[in-house]
């Protein structure tokens, strides 16, 4: 039987097996067919060659008798073949391969050659990359159920109907001045990492190892709202990026809070969820958009029905969730594995951090918030127009989403008078959409109840400008709401006025914030519109003034 006939028989059998395989491709959209050189181990030849057949790829086959059969098989699968190996005709073969790159062809190599040693990369791959300018892309594939032959390359043949995976690794560029041996070892190391990933890690449920060995794991953070909740989730983002700098991290957020995440260098993508949309067509489009990313991991840091819906739409390979403020509710636990907090009284941030800890991240708390020079310039201009002395500036936010969390406007008016008259402060009011529609008018009530001049920037700052404003503030005073959590995250000296909620679980966390709160038997409560807010009424102007004075004088920072 001649080699072409034998190649046709083997190729037909391989194609029939291939049609039964359930194959998952990872990172194929990054570099596949983009003027590259693909490097694979000889033992992966079976699945590699069948999965990439009829492509514009040129492959080298040895000049041995076995090479004659391999060349015939490659041609059957639609590859162009150049003859040569490390032992026979290698230099001429490499020259021929490089010529093909100039004609627009991609190249592929069995990196450990026709005879091994096993998983030892041949330098010819690096040489060809150096001469052609093409990056070397390590590629590896494996089947869950397979036969491993007792040949030198341990050739792997997938069993029919098996699940298979093929992954493209990080590109390695070889410059003219680079050392061939150093680059050879670099590519070899990456290929062996991919081999371990496809052979073992991909098929198991060790998520931390999966993220570590995956060249470009995709993570989706699901925390759609509100502003304070977004701030509480930022330390988890920072921890994930420190541990997995190679990961591509996205965030899905509603339209009210998207600005606080824009420009964040730790995020690769931001998906905006329009919560006002109710149509089937909108969610069908959102589902397609999310699933096209093929996320490896989603992390639900919200723990409610709406976040569970978004998790379901994204359909990541792994799904984790934190216990959030009050545990996973509204059946959200059905869709994600909850990483429970070890401390029932832990702060929401600490609860979120249980997920990064589960993924072997460190526990350092950081709040990555990006503020541009343009934001600072815009705020300075607006303050200059209002004749505000930044060195004396004290910011006040009288609003918040819950009316029961608000200190009364006459108290803020009285505080403003004392700060102005006794400390010479310039008072600036801020607020806007982040506090909800019922926040409107609070600024007017305060300015009408005081005899001192107050700069009113309510509704005049974007979220990023608000961040810049806090960085410029000497001290900030406000209720428990999104702006206070931003100020705390930015380490602005602040005085937080808390009433019905549990400060240990949802209050400002870290920073330079002093919390003022009086205890009552009805605390904590979740009555957003309580009419008898004794907890807030008990906070006196004098104690707030004294804490602000301490901040200014530097006598006490976050007692």
PyMOL commands that set and color helices and strands:
alter all, ss='L'
color gray80, all
select helices_A, chain A and resi 3-20+28-31+42-51+65-76+90-102+123-132+180-199+201-203+207-213+227-243+258-261+280-291+305-314+332-334+348-358+373-385+390-392+403-405+409-423+433-435+437-439+442-448+463-472+482-489+503-506+534-537+541-553
alter helices_A, ss='H'
color red, helices_A
select strands_A, chain A and resi 22-26+36-40+57-61+80-83+106-110+135-143+146-148+156-158+163-172+218-222+248-254+269-273+297-300+318-322+337-339+393-397+426-429+455-456+475-479+494-497+513-516
alter strands_A, ss='S'
color yellow, strands_A
deselect
rebuild
show_as cartoon
